[in-house]
Amino acid sequence: MTDSIAAAAVAIHDPEAQRKIANRLRRAHGQLAAVIAAVESDASCRDIVQQLSAVSKALDRAGFLVISTALKECLNDPDAEGSSNPEELEKLFLSLA
């Protein structure tokens, strides 16, 4: 992550969005544990890649949810203290794409 993107702090204030993001990350955490177990148990390449794909998708979805929530908050109250500006959010979005 570049310094300019790291400097773009995005806080999520919506408790429901926080819950959804945390759930997606927990799911990815479990899927990553399954990948590690598959590698350690000498699973097939296909099984490992399928699990890696699931982890990647779960992380991407969590990232996009963080950005979309921040964008909604920015649009609803652009002058809120600590609010990210659209340019920062665009950089964050592109870092995931």
Secondary structure, DSSP 8 states (H G I E B T S, - for coil): --HHHHT-------HHHHHHHHHHHHHHHHHHHHHHHHHHTT--HHHHHHHHHHHHHHHHHHHHHHHHHHHHHHHH-TTSTT---HHHHHHHHHHH-
